Amino acid sequence: MRNLPIRGRPLILVTLVLALVFPAGCTEPAESPTPSTTGEPPVHRAQAQRPPRPTTVLAARPGAEAAIATSAALLRSAPVAVLAAERDRDGVATAGTIAERLGAPVLLTATGVDPGPELARLDPRAVLAIGSRAQRVARAQQERKQEGAVPVFGIEPAGDPGSVPELPAELPVTAAPEPAGVTVLVDQGRDDPAAVATARAVGATIVPVHGTDPRADPAAIEALHADPPGAVLALGKEFGPAERLRARLEVAAKGTRLPGGGQVMLPGRRLVCLYGHPGAPSLGVLGEQGVGASIERARRMAAKYEPLSRVPVVPAFEIIATVAHGEPGPDGDYSGESSVASLRPWVERAGAAGLYVLLDLQPGRADLAAQARRYEPLLRLPHVGLAIDPEWKLGPDQLPLQQVGGVDAAEINRTSAWLAELTAEHDLPQKLFVVHQFRLSMIRNESALVTDRDELSLLIHMDGQGSTGQKDATWRAVVGARPGEVPLGWKNFYDEDHPMLTPEQTMSRRPTPMMISYQ
């Protein structure tokens, strides 16, 4: 059955009796029309296709380039193509509405961009040119070559949004193509209506994304989780590279959220932590009460920061999992490792209550990555991250409490690489990876830190104590030494700070700390 004409404000219909010629080279014939048994005209369908790779990132610029690239990626052929001028916003809007109705691609003309080769590849039976600019292009093409005529019909764009003129009766009767099972990601900050209209016209699933990381957009996560994508086409090079995007999509499709929402750790939330070891008050405030009371205390402290923060404030535990010892112990590494079983109740109770958990390592002479692997069963949980404390990292001839330790960036990088691999293997949301520092010597060769692992959010945490002046001097040194724009944390000490800063004073530091812990 023929598509009904789209009615709107009466506009002039200009049928161009032109022979529009585009360069030869079509390799895919148009789909044979569905024959009619009732005397009605046959129905023609475009042939949709999947892009050749499971995940494709279009690097084309918004507008004419993206329109052509989207058509090339999603269509083998089309009985009708819709043509508009890139700068004619009314024409583009009208073209998009008509194309979605006809199951046809939208191609745009622009300076330096020729839609001719793509039209030739699609091998249309007719071209619908919207607006005078697009019609001039049609005439110019016709003048260049007289053979292989394609009828061109011209109409003027609708002047009001949503109002579309009637279509020429001479257009081939079309129906939407059979969907090819493609999901198209669209950055909501990118103006690309023609490419999006083509995607809709061929039955693709459109997933709008605020930004270009679907893990950071709750609505995109919901859409991808409800309908996990097969083949994916992303509009804009900022989504790429394709391999990274595919990994992000696997995480989004799994649907697991972090405390505070989303799947990207920073800058989408601010942590307020209680630091310490369960049952050990001398090691920090976390150990001054049981797990239930600690959860409530963390919540109360986090609530003080909520009026001061532009992002959600998440209460958190930083649990010392391995405690530096003055004696070598059975394994000779001067570090006492808590068992997974002893920490699990705290970790699971905190997660169930919406808290984030960091497992802190005081490694002594142990290798950082080897210690981290001990806690793999807990680190597989989406709400658990890792912190390392170089103060307690000792050389072969060093002892705890006799000097401040330090660790080379290479060992930190090996540890973060293992944590990133674990996160990727289980399609987990980003994990927070914290490195404590109050002296620059604690992170040797700091500029060599790997800061861009997509599975992790790296944060350097300033642990200085003392007077406000002393802490601010330490803060300036840590800020100045950090590589790039790595987020920062700040620690407040109940007993050692003179005075301990209020939440308002803490948040006045620049850059604003993204993690505040209390010891």
Summary of the structure (lengths in Angstrom):
residues: 519
radius of gyration: 30.5
end to end distance: 74.0
largest distance: 96.5
contacts: 1824
relative contact order: 0.09
helix: 34%
strand: 24%
